[in-house]
Amino acid sequence: MTTPYPEHSPAAPTAPTASASPAVQSAHRTDDELRHAFGRVREEVARAVVGQQPAVTGLLIGLLCRGHVLLEGVPGVAKTLLVRTLSAALDLGTHRVQFTPDLMPGDVTGSLVYDSQTGEFEFREGPVFTHLLLADEINRTPPKTQAALLEAMAEGQVSVDGVSRPLPDPFMVAATQNPVEYEGTYPLPEAQLDRFLLKVTLELPERADEVEILRRHAEGFSASDLASAGVTAVADAATIQAARAAVGNVQSGPEVLGYITDLARATRVSPSFQLGVSPRGSTALLQTAKAWAWLNGRDYTTPDDVQAMALPCLRHRVSLRPEAELDGVSTDQVLSGLLATVPVPR
């Protein structure tokens, strides 16, 4: 997944009137002005994170599609720093949860606490009640605690003692995890993996990027002090809501819908997969293709948009057969092969 940029330079945003509320200001922005705002978010992230543009794009698409993003990579490739920097570039509430083996579900969602003064139980919100939840090293906690996020991710609410409590909007879980073969990890169950819109793999940096990382640290950069790096909030919830409405207006023709369907069905009959893509995966691929097209300055989708989002959108929704794993075949290799063989509509 490469970095999308509009095919033309967006116009400079018109200065809003001083009396207009942020929501009204964003509602009256053009698509180019909204894309410009997301471009500024990308620039702010780049003040602290070198490279990793596919992951930045994945997080932005997650916000645009009301989805959640799983970031996977070996320790030390800036997974946590990336999410922290994104939250600093957005004027949104954010909480971080460090997932550990002894973390309990109530530590994430909140719980009922007895108030001795009133003699009643009152609900105390957990860190999930925020706009952007950083679920750090989510696969280092047992499945029971992982499952505590299922309802929040799927329905945007938390149910405790029979009472459903809505979460703020926008709400996104940005989870990080180490590869499952690392010691002390608990593989996420299929039901929870399917709740993530995208799974983005963070690779080790290229040599030039690694030199730049060292240069910044030699000059005093500290990952714990993003303010000193100059990261400031340049977009808010109203901007995200307006951009979501714009993405919703992106059109997808019957040829594109048929292409997505053929790709999903191909995963279900592939001899390398024991679990193929469900209709939820097909819907997610359509949503992300629309967001990709919009970020690239178009109001319609093409098969190229589908192909650009296929791997991050589908790689966590399929399961390899044991014999394929023994042959050293990876999920991305099988999906890439399907992309090369499924006929592309003209």
SULSUL-V492952 format. One record per pair of residues at least 24 apart in sequence whose ideal C-beta (glycine too) atoms are under 6 Angstrom apart, sorted by the first residue. I is the first residue (numbers start at 1). GAP is how many residues later the second one is. Records with the same first field share a line. If there is no record, write none. Layout:
I=GAP + GAP
//
This chain:
1=53 + 307 + 311
3=50 + 54
4=288 + 291 + 292
6=29 + 291
7=290
10=25 + 26
22=214 + 216
23=215
26=212 + 213 + 216
27=215
29=213
31=215
34=208 + 209 + 212
37=198 + 202
40=194
41=48 + 193 + 194
44=45 + 187 + 190
45=40 + 41 + 44
47=182 + 183 + 184
48=37 + 178 + 181 + 183
49=29 + 32 + 33 + 36
50=159 + 162 + 163
51=154 + 158
52=150
55=27 + 145 + 147
58=140 + 142 + 254
59=27
61=227 + 230
62=110 + 135
63=109 + 177
64=179 + 180 + 183 + 227
65=132 + 222 + 223 + 226
67=130
68=85 + 104 + 105 + 128 + 129
69=105 + 129
70=105 + 126 + 129
71=105 + 129
72=105 + 129
73=129
77=125
79=97 + 123
80=56 + 96
81=142
83=51 + 91
85=146
87=45
88=138 + 143
89=145
90=145
91=142 + 145
92=39 + 40
93=37 + 38
94=36 + 38
95=32 + 35 + 38
96=38
97=30 + 38
98=38
99=38 + 39 + 41 + 42
103=38 + 42
105=40 + 43
108=40
109=39 + 49
112=49
128=24
131=37 + 39
132=40
133=40
134=40
135=38 + 40
136=40
138=37 + 39
139=38 + 46 + 47 + 49
140=44
142=44
143=46
146=46
150=42
153=42
154=41
170=67 + 70
193=123
194=123
197=87
198=114 + 115
199=116 + 117
200=112
247=43 + 44 + 47
250=40 + 43 + 44 + 49
251=49
252=49
255=90
256=45
259=44 + 47 + 86
260=25 + 26 + 46
262=80
263=79
266=72 + 76
267=51
272=52 + 62
273=45
274=45 + 47
275=43 + 44
276=42
277=37 + 40
281=33 + 36
284=29
285=28
288=25
303=41
307=32
310=29
311=24
//
